[in-house]
Amino acid sequence: ASITMAAALGRVAVARLVGSSVVRAVGRTAVFPSMQRSFASVPHMSDKLVHVTFSNNAGESLRVPALEGQSIYEVALQHDVKVGDVYTCHVILSPDSYAAHDKPLDEENTQLEGFEDLRTPTSRMASFLKLSAAVPETLVAITPQRDTAQP
């Protein structure tokens, strides 16, 4: 009985802190709807941690952690780095990073054809490039973004 009472008091305390309309009691736990997230995004001990360093033309850079298997696009979204949308996410890798990752597939090369004016020998589409534990650090230069609105 004392455990049930303690749980109920805990829910009351939490409800006072965040507002009773936000907290919904489920059994002995409180669920915070605004803070729900998928456990698929929670790192596990077996996940391989890598890093991506984004840089821009202003000389600013941001080094962020990422997990093996994520795309550069997913990492950018996760860390509020603007690389364009899925169809315009052209980025340029450092020569060492480009050489270390798998080469672009035909589908990615087709997408890159739309960026002939910005394309370099180390250009990639952020949505295609998957990170690998074999490459612990990837250096990415952000290119000017394109508007995808159709006239």
C-alpha positions as CSV (number, residue, x, y, z in Angstrom):
1,A,0.0,0.0,0.0
2,S,2.8,2.4,0.8
3,I,4.4,1.8,-2.7
4,T,1.1,2.6,-4.3
5,M,0.7,5.8,-2.2
6,A,4.3,6.8,-3.0
7,A,3.7,6.3,-6.7
8,A,0.5,8.4,-6.5
9,L,2.4,11.1,-4.6
10,G,5.1,11.0,-7.2
11,R,2.5,11.5,-10.0
12,V,1.0,14.4,-8.0
13,A,4.4,16.1,-7.6
14,V,5.2,15.7,-11.3
15,A,1.7,17.0,-12.2
16,R,2.4,20.1,-10.1
17,L,5.7,20.7,-11.8
18,V,4.5,20.3,-15.4
19,G,0.8,21.0,-15.2
20,S,-1.8,18.3,-14.7
21,S,-3.1,18.5,-18.3
22,V,0.3,17.3,-19.6
23,V,0.7,14.3,-17.3
24,R,-1.4,11.1,-17.8
25,A,-1.0,8.3,-15.3
26,V,-0.5,4.9,-16.7
27,G,-0.1,2.3,-14.0
28,R,2.8,3.4,-11.8
29,T,4.5,5.5,-14.5
30,A,3.8,9.0,-15.9
31,V,3.8,9.5,-19.6
32,F,4.8,12.9,-21.0
33,P,3.1,13.2,-24.4
34,S,5.3,16.2,-25.4
35,M,8.4,14.2,-24.6
36,Q,7.6,10.8,-26.2
37,R,10.2,9.5,-28.5
38,S,10.9,6.2,-30.3
39,F,13.3,3.9,-28.6
40,A,14.7,3.2,-32.1
41,S,16.6,6.5,-31.8
42,V,18.1,5.7,-28.4
43,P,21.8,4.6,-28.8
44,H,22.7,1.1,-27.6
45,M,26.0,-0.1,-26.3
46,S,26.5,-2.1,-29.5
47,D,26.0,1.0,-31.7
48,K,29.2,2.2,-33.4
49,L,29.7,5.9,-32.7
50,V,31.3,8.1,-35.5
51,H,31.6,11.8,-35.9
52,V,30.6,14.2,-38.7
53,T,32.1,17.7,-39.0
54,F,30.0,20.1,-41.0
55,S,31.6,23.3,-42.3
56,N,30.3,26.3,-44.2
57,N,31.8,29.1,-46.4
58,A,31.9,31.4,-43.4
59,G,34.6,29.2,-41.8
60,E,32.3,27.9,-39.1
61,S,32.3,24.2,-38.3
62,L,30.3,21.9,-36.1
63,R,31.4,18.4,-35.0
64,V,28.6,16.1,-34.0
65,P,28.2,12.5,-33.0
66,A,26.4,10.0,-35.3
67,L,25.7,6.3,-35.4
68,E,26.9,3.8,-38.0
69,G,24.2,3.4,-40.6
70,Q,22.8,6.9,-40.4
71,S,22.9,9.0,-43.5
72,I,24.6,12.4,-43.5
73,Y,21.2,13.9,-44.2
74,E,19.7,12.2,-41.0
75,V,22.6,13.5,-38.9
76,A,22.2,17.0,-40.4
77,L,18.5,17.0,-39.5
78,Q,19.2,15.7,-36.0
79,H,21.6,18.5,-35.3
80,D,19.7,21.3,-37.1
81,V,22.3,21.7,-39.9
82,K,20.7,23.0,-43.1
83,V,21.7,20.9,-46.1
84,G,18.6,21.2,-48.2
85,D,15.8,18.7,-48.6
86,V,16.2,15.0,-49.7
87,Y,16.4,16.0,-53.4
88,T,18.8,19.0,-52.9
89,C,21.1,17.9,-50.2
90,H,24.3,18.2,-52.2
91,V,27.4,18.3,-50.0
92,I,31.2,18.1,-50.6
93,L,33.4,15.7,-48.7
94,S,37.0,16.2,-47.9
95,P,39.2,14.2,-50.3
96,D,40.1,11.8,-47.4
97,S,36.5,11.3,-46.4
98,Y,35.4,10.8,-50.0
99,A,38.1,8.1,-50.5
100,A,37.2,6.3,-47.3
101,H,33.5,5.9,-48.0
102,D,31.8,3.7,-50.5
103,K,31.6,5.1,-54.0
104,P,28.3,6.7,-55.1
105,L,25.7,4.4,-56.7
106,D,24.3,5.1,-60.2
107,E,21.1,6.6,-58.6
108,E,23.1,9.0,-56.6
109,N,25.2,10.0,-59.6
110,T,21.9,10.7,-61.5
111,Q,20.8,13.0,-58.7
112,L,24.2,14.7,-58.7
113,E,23.9,15.5,-62.5
114,G,21.5,18.3,-61.4
115,F,24.3,20.0,-59.6
116,E,26.8,20.4,-62.5
117,D,27.4,24.0,-61.6
118,L,28.4,23.1,-58.0
119,R,29.7,19.6,-58.5
120,T,33.2,18.7,-57.5
121,P,35.1,15.4,-57.7
122,T,34.1,14.7,-54.0
123,S,30.4,15.7,-54.3
124,R,27.8,13.5,-52.7
125,M,24.1,13.6,-51.9
126,A,23.7,13.6,-48.1
127,S,20.6,11.4,-48.3
128,F,22.6,8.6,-50.0
129,L,25.8,8.6,-48.0
130,K,25.6,6.1,-45.1
131,L,28.1,6.4,-42.3
132,S,30.4,3.4,-41.5
133,A,32.4,2.6,-38.4
134,A,35.3,2.0,-40.7
135,V,35.3,5.8,-41.2
136,P,35.3,7.3,-37.7
137,E,35.4,11.0,-38.9
138,T,33.7,12.4,-41.9
139,L,34.3,16.0,-43.0
140,V,31.5,17.7,-44.9
141,A,31.3,21.1,-46.6
142,I,27.8,22.5,-46.9
143,T,27.0,23.9,-50.3
144,P,24.4,26.6,-51.2
145,Q,20.9,25.3,-51.0
146,R,18.5,25.2,-53.9
147,D,14.8,26.0,-53.9
148,T,12.8,23.0,-55.0
149,A,9.6,25.0,-55.7
150,Q,8.4,24.5,-59.3
151,P,7.5,27.5,-61.3
